Amino acid sequence: MSGSNQFSLLGQRRFAPFFATQFLGALNDNIFRNGLVILITFQGVKVAGMDHTQLANVAAGLFILPFFLFSATAGQLADKYEKSMLIRRIKALEIVLMILAALALYTGSYALLLLVLFLMGCQSTMFGPVKYAYLPQQLADDELVGGNALVESGTYVAIILGLIVGGIAVSDVISGSVSFSKQAALGSCLIFVAVTGYLISRQVPQTVAVDPGLKISLNAWQETWRIVQFAREERSVFLSILGISWFWFFGSAMTIQIPAYTADLLNGSESVTTLLLAAFAIGVGIGSLLCERMSGHRIELGLVPFGSIGLSLFAADLYFAQPDVVAAPANSVTEFLARPGGWRIWLDLALIGAFGGFYSVPLYALIQKRSKRQHLSRIIAANNIINAFLMVIAAIMSMMLLNAGFSIPELFLIIGVLNAIVAVYIFSLLPEFLMRFLAWLVVSIVYRLKPAGLDNIPVKGPAVVVCNHVSYVDPIILAGSVRRPMRFVMWYKIFQIPVLEFIFRTMKAIPIAGAREDKAIMDEAFELVDAELAAGNVVCIFPEGAITRDGEIARFRPGIEKIIRRRPVPVVPASLGRLWGSWFSRRQDGGLRKIPGRLFSKVTVRFGEPVPASEVTAEKLELLVRTLRGDER
């Protein structure tokens, strides 16, 4: 399926009914939540003495609290039972809850509506582990990014529609044009969407249980601790969960303030609230869909730091866009957008959403790919627990800061600064994110790559890649082209160059020296190469032994033969073309070029067919690399 378009999944039964089911579930959640928050905010409703600003944060906390309390049980159920059956039962429960919500709306019992909101959170808690564990069982590895992107973008399209439908249902337009009350209109919508979602869920194909012998533990606290330990087995998975949870903290703290931000600061109407929330949702949808194109159908962790930078920048700009209260009312979307700063606020929220999509989609795909399949639902449940915990913290923090006298724009600025601090901390724990970001920048922006023959890199198992050496960024270009992580063998003096030393040590490159320079370093390099191959990894070496000084390929040294004699593995020849003369290549005197050259040019990266270990010689590999590169220096 590599290279296929993500939208083709929408025409396939293994994905389409599931997609529509989760779409309608998200739609109903947001019709109810937005309708309820708008009713509370613009009708001056008070519950237990709390005003609309406090109730908005309480409502957010009530919806996500069940994720913290019941995710452990939900994860066990999703691993133990067949998933299409679970989906149908969860959707049937949604119908019951929507009928109860309609009755509460009809009687005007806002306390009961908050209880229903909590029960809807329970229903969503049950659906979460099934939702994300379903995808890797039905999709191939190279479809995961596209599938997750569709689910994320579909969810946020549903949020947009939910905001619009929920806002319209409780607006004066509906109540003034028909005999229905706002509450009756909202209740009717909820029941209709729930029934439709259940009917579609009956078309979801069977998806086998991954651990049918699992014994369900009802001790929520003990099981919560256990599934968190499952998540911690793979460090990159656990750090990805922390990253996703932070995004939910960030997004929750931002969006739950929007109704009060609109009413109290922007002096806007319900329609302006819907517009601003829709901006965030549209942004996430667009950012998620762009992930597949920007990552080349693979899990591109380099998009995560890119997304994090955008989140902080535009959260901070939202503070500067409107720090003070506006006296003139904006009773319509047109009036708001015509006001100075209106478009800037809308664009800030849209870009926050877009960068959130870049940030979160690769992390979800990484969790699904690197987790043990029999534990995946419970790992997703652990993700939901940590998500919920941080979202509750976000609601509490927001209430405390607002009660302490901070304005909502100041809260946005604080969140942006916190995001930058957390991002630096997480990326320092797992430098792979930063290295992939650097590789993504080089291969996506600095140069225009034209990789060919990527299928010649073995999907699993050890292999050696041999390539001509043209510039200081060759390892970054190769790392950005190949789907598997590679360990690079590089001249030890490169590790003495300040910036390059940080980059290549973080990439876990292996320093090597000639026998006459430092035999101890050389011997240790061969030991490390053998250890990497024994562990099933891909090692890349540059057999010329140095970066070219004239653009030509030098004689390959026999070290590759020594490596293969000790550990017989296939060798993949590779070539880099059109890099000579670039900023990062050498002058003839050996120094780095100081004047940028050939930036943004097309760089060819070609991989030939693997050479069996029994046929490996330095001369043969040199000839193959020369042939692959051709005349493109």
N, C-alpha and C positions, 0 to 999 in steps of 0.2 A: 504493500500500500504506500510505500514511500513516494512522496511527491504528489500524492492524490490531494484533491481539494477537500478541506474539512467539511464543506457544505454537502458533499456527497453522502455523508453519514445521515443527513436528515431524510434521505430517501430509503433508508434501510431499517428493517424491522428490529434489528438488534439495538438500534439507537433511538429511532424516531418516537415510538410510544413512550419510552422512558423519558426522553427529552420533554415531550408534551406534558407528561404527568408532573414532573418536577417544576416545569414552567407554570402550570396552573396552581400548584401548591404555593409557589412563591408569590404568584399574583394574588391569591386569596389572603395570604398573610398580610400583604401590603395594602390591599383594599381595606381590610379591617383595621390595621394599625394606623394608617394615615387618616381614615375616616374618624376613628376614635380620637386621635390627637387633635385633629382640626376642630371636632366638636368641643373638646375640652378647652382648647386654646381660645377659640373665637366666640364661645358662648358663656365664658366666665364660670365654667363648672368648677366646683371645689369638692374634693373627697377627703374626709378626715382632716379638714382644715388646710389642705395643701392647694396652692394655686397652680396655674397652668404650667409655669416653668418647672416647678417641682414634680408635678404629675407626669410631665414628658419624660423626665429621667427615671421616675418610678416605673412607668409603663415599659420603658426599655429594659430596666432591670428585671421586671417580672417575666418578660418574654424570654430572656436568656438564662434566667436562674435554673430552669429545668435541665439545660444542657450541662450545667455543673453537677446537678444532683443525680440525673438518670442516664447520662451518656454511657457509663460503664455497663449497665444492663442492656442498653440499646446495642452496643458493640458486640456483646455476647450473642444476642439474638440474631444479629446480622451474619455472624460467622456460623452459627449452628443451623439456621433454617434456610430453605430455598428463598431467593430474594424476590421473585415476582409475587409469591404468596404474601410475603411481608408487606410489599408495596400496596397490594389490594386492601389488606386489612387496615393499614395506616390511613389509606384514603377513605375507607368506610368510616373510620373514627372521625375524620375531618367533617363528614356530613353531619354527624351527631353534634359536633361542637358548633358548627355554623347555625344549626337550628336553635341551639341554646343561646348563641350570640344574637340571633334575630329576636328571640323572646326578650332578652335583656334590653335590647335597643327599643323594642316596642313599649316596654314598661318604664324606660328611662332609668334603669338601675345601673348607674356607672360603677358602683362597687362590684356588682356582679360581672360587668364587662371586663373589669380588671382581672377577675378570677378566670374568665374565659380566655383572656389574653395569656394568662399563666398556663392554662390547659393547652392552648395552641402551641405554646413553647414546648410542652411535653410531647405533643404530636410531632413537631418538627425535630425534636431530639431523637425520636425513634427513626425518623426518615434519614437523618444525616449520614450515619455509617453505611446504610444500604446504598445511598446515593453515590458516594465516592468509591465504595468497594465494588459496585456493579461495573463501573467503567473499565478497570483493568482486566476483568473477566471477559468482557465482550469486545474490547478493542486491542489491536496490536500495539507494540511499544511506540511505533512511529505515528500512531493515531492518537496517542494520549494527550499531547499538547493541543491538537485540534479539537478533540472531544471535550477536554476540560475548558477550552476557550469557548466552545459553543454553550456548555452548561453555565459558565460564568456570565457570558454575555446574555444568554437567554434569561438567566435569573435577574439580571439588571434591567433587561427589557420588560420583564414581568413587574419589576419594581416601578418602572416608569408608568406602565399601564395601571398598576395598582394605585400609584399616587394620583394619576389622572381620574380613574374611575372612583376611587375613594373620595377624592376632592369634589368631583361633580355630584356624587350621590348625596353629599351633605351640604351642597351649595344652595343658595337661594334660587338659582336657576331652575333646579328640579322641583323644589317645593313650591315655587311660584307658578309653574306651568302645568303641573299635574296635581291630582288630588292626593297623591302619596305624600307622607311626611318624609323628612330626611332620614329618619331612623328606619322606616319601612323600606325605603329605596335601598339603603345600605344593606339591610338584612336580606332582601331578595337577591341582590347581587352575590352575596356570600354563599347562599344556598345553591344558586345556579352554578357557580364556578366549582363548588365542591362536588356536586353530582356529575358534572362534565368530566372532572378530573378522575373520578372513580371509574366511569365508563371507559375512558381511554386506558387507564391502568390495567384493564383486563387484557389488553393486547401486548403487554410487556412479556417477552419470551422468558422461558424458564432459565434460571441461572443457579447452578448447583451450589449447595452448601459446601463451604471449604473445610468445615470442622464439625460434621454432624454428631460426633461423639462428645462434644463439649458439654460439660455439666454446668448449668447456670448457677452462678453464685448470687444470692440476694443480698449479700453483705456489700453495700454500695461503696463504703469507704475502703474496705480491703481490696475489692475488685478494681476500684479506681487506681489505687497504688500499683496494683499488678499490671494494669494495661499501660500505665505511664512507664513502667519498667520495660514493657515490650517496645514502646516508642524509643526508649533510650538505648536499645541494643545497637542501633546504627546511628552514629553521631550526626551524620548529615541529615537524617530523617528527623531527629529530635530538634536540631537547630532550625530546620525548615518549619516544623510545627511552631516553634517559638516565633519565627518570622511571620507566619500567617496569623498567629494570635495577636501579635503586635499590630498588624494591619487592621484586624477587627477592633482592637482598642482604639486605634487612630480613627477609623471610619465611623465607629459608634460615637465617640466623643464629638466628632465634627457634626454628623448628620442629626443627632437628637437635639442639637441646639437650633436647627434651622427654623422650626416654627416660631420659637420665641425670638430668634434673631430677626425674622421677618416682621413680626408684630411689634416688637419693642424698639428695634433699632432702625429698621428700614421703613417702618410705618406702612407696611404693605398688607395686601389682602391674602385670602386663602389661595387665590390663583398664583400669587407671587411665591408663596411657600411651595406649591406644587412645581412651579418652574425651577426653583433652585434645587429641590430634591431631585427633580428629573435631570438636571444638568450633571449631577454627580453620577446618577445611574447610567445616563447616556455615555459618559466618559468611561466608566468601567467596562461597559459593553464594547465600545470601540477599542479600547486598550486591549481587552481580552482577545478579540478577534484578530488584532494586528500581531499578537504574539506568535502565531503559527508562521506568518510570513517573515517576521523579523528573526525567528529562530531557525528557519529552514527545516521544519517538521521534526525538530528534536528538542530535548529539554535543554534550553539555553539559560544557565544560571546567571550569565552576564546581564540579563534583563533585570535581575532583582536589585542590584545597586543602582542601576539606571532609574528604576521605578522609585526607589527610596529617595534619591536626589530630588526628583520631581515633586514628591509628596511634601517635603520640607519647604521647597521653594515657593510652591503655590499656596500652602497653608499660611506662610509668612506674608505673602502678597495679599491674601484675603484680609489680613489685619489692616494693611495700609490702604486697601481699597475703600474701606468704610469704617473708620475708627469711632465716628461720632454719630449721635442720634440725628435722624433726618426729620425735620418738622413737617414738610409737605407730604401728604398721603399719596400712596400709589395704589389706586383701586383696581388696576388691571395690569396685565403683563406688558401691554404697550406703554403705559405710563411709566412703569418701572424701568424698562429698557431705554426709554427716551431720557431718563434722568442721568446726569453725569455719574459715571462709575457703575451704572447698571450692567452694561455688557461685560465690564471687567470682573464684577462679582460672579456673573454667570460663567464666564470663561474660566475663572480660577477654580470653581467647583467642578467644571467639566474636566479640566486638566488634572485635578487631584484624582478624580475617578479614573482617568486614562492611565496615569502613572501607577495607580493602585492595581489596575489590570496587568500591567507589565510586571509588577511586583509579585502578585499572588499566583497567577496561573502556572509559572514554572515551578513554584514551590509545591503546589498540589500535585503536579505531574511527577516531581521527584519523589514525593512520599509514596505515591502509588507504585512507582517502578522499583524503588529500593527496599520497600518493606517486604517482609515474609508474607506470602499470599495467605497462609492460614491464620495470620494475625492481623490482616489488613483492616478489617472492620473495627477491631478493637483499637488499633492504632489511630484510625479515623476518629473513634470515640474519644481517645485520649486528646486528640487535636481539638475536638469540640469542647472537652472539659476545660482545657487551658484557654481556648478562645473565650468561653463563657466567663471564666474567672477574670480574665483581663477586661472583658466588656462590663462586668459588674464593677470592677475597679474604675473603669472609665466613667461610669455613671456616678459613682461615689465621689471620684476626684472632681468631676465637673460641678456637682452640687456644692462641694466644699469650697472650690475656688470662686464660684458665683456668689455663694453666701458670704465669702470673705471680702467681697467688694470688687472682684475682678469683673470686667465687662466681657461679653461674649467674644468680641474681636481679640481681646487680650488672651482669652482662652485659646482661640485658634493659633495665636502666635506661640504660646507655651507648648501646645501640642506639636507644632512644627519643629521647635527646638528640641523637644524630647525625642522626636522621631530621628533627628540627626544623631543624637547621642546614642540611642539604642542601635541604630544602624551601624555606627562605627564599632560598637561593642560586639554585635553578632558577627560582623564580617571579620573582626580580629580573631574570633574563635574558629571560624571556618574560612580561611583565606581563599578557598576554591571559588567563592562567590566573586571576590575582587579580581582574581586572575581571569575568570571567565568574562568578567566585565571588560577588562583590558583587552582580552582577545576579541571580544565582540566589537569593541570600538575600532580596533585595527582592521578586522576583516569586513566590517560593515560601513565604516566611515572613512578611515585613512586610505584604504585600498578597496578596489572592487574585485572580489575574488571570483574566479571561474574554476571551481574544483571539478575534477573528473576522476572517475574510477574509485570513488569512495567505497563501493561495494567490495573492493579487493581487500579492504581491512577486515580481518576476521571479526565476527560479532562477539565471539567469546574465545578465551584461551590466549596463550602467550604468542607473541610475534615480535619481530624486529623490523622497524622501518628505517631504510637508509635513504638519505636525501643529499643533494648538493647544497652547499652552504654559501648564501649570497649576502645576507645581512644580519644585523643584530636581532631583528625581530622575527627571524625564520621560525623559532620555536612557537612564538605567539601565533603566527599565521597558520602553522600546521595544527596547533592545538585548537584554533578556532575553526578549522576545516573538518577535523576528525571527530566523530561522535564519541569515541572512547577516550578516557584520560590516557595520556602518554607521559612516560618518564624520559627526559632528554639528557643525553650525555654531552657535556659541554666543556670547553677548555677552562681550566681552573682559574685563569687570570680574569675571565669575565666576571667571576664572583668577587673581584676586588673593585669593580666599578660600582659606586654607591647605589644608584637607582636600579641598575640591572641586577646587582647582587640581591636586593630585596625581592625583585620579581622572580628570579630564577630559583632562589632558595624556597620561596613560597610555592613555586611549581614543583618542588622536590626534585629539581634537576640534579644530575650526578656529575661532580667535577672530575675531570681527567687531565693528566699531564703525560708528556712523552717520557719514555724510560730515562732519557738523559736529563730531563728537567727535574723530575721527582718520581722515582720508581715506586715509592710507597703510595703516593696518590693514584698512580696508574693501577697498581695491584688492587687497591681498595675499590677503585671504580669497577674493575672487572667482577669483583665479589658482589658489589651492589647490583650490577646489571644482572648477574646470574640469580640473585635473590628475587629481583622483580619478575624475571621470566618464570622462576619457580612458583611465584605467587599468581601466575596467570595474567600478568599485565603486558602492555605494549611498551616497548622501549624504542626510542628513536635516536639514531646516531648519525653524525655527519662524517663519513669516512675520509674526507679530504683532510680533516684535522685542523682546518682554519677557514676563516671567511675569505672568499676569493678577493684578490687585489686587482684583477683585470676582467672579471666577469666570466672567465672560462672555468670549466670544471677541471680541477687538479686530479692527480693520480689518487685512487682510493688506497688507503693503507690496509694492511692485512689484519688489523685488530678484529674486524668482523668475523674473519675465519676462526679466530681463537674463541670468540663468543659462541659461535655455532657448534664448534667441536665439543665444547663443554656442555652446551644445552641445545640439542638439535630442535630448532623451531623454524617455522616458515619465515622468510624474509621478503618484505614488500618494498620494491623500489619506488621511489617518489622523486618528483622534480619540481623545482620552483623556477618560474620564468617571469621576465619583465620586471625584476626587482633591481637589477644592476643599474646604478646611477640614482637610486632612490636615496632619500635622506639618511636612511639607516644602513646603507651599504658603505664600504670603505673607499677612501681615495687610494691611489696607487702607493702613497707613502704609508699606508696602513691606518691612518686616522679616520675618525668618524666624520662624515660630511657635515659641514656647518650650514650650508645653504640648502634649504629644502629642494628636493628634486623628485619628480615623478610621483608626487602625492596624488591620490584619488585615481591613479591609473589602474588599468585592469591587470591583475596578477594571476598567472595560470598556476594551478596546483594539480599535478597529475599523479595518480597512483597506478602502478602496473600490477600485473598478476603476481601472486606470491610465488617465490622460488623455493622449492623443497630444500630442506637442510642438506640433503645429499649432493645437491648441485651448486651449492654456494661457493663462489670464489670472489675475491675482491675485483678481479678483472671483469668477470661477467656482470657483476652488479654495476660497475662503473659504465660499462657499455649500455646496459639497460637504462640507467639514469640519463645518460647522454641522449639516447634515442627518445626517451620520454620528453625531454626538454626541447629537443630540436634546435632551431636557430634563435629561440627566444631567450636572450640573456637577461 
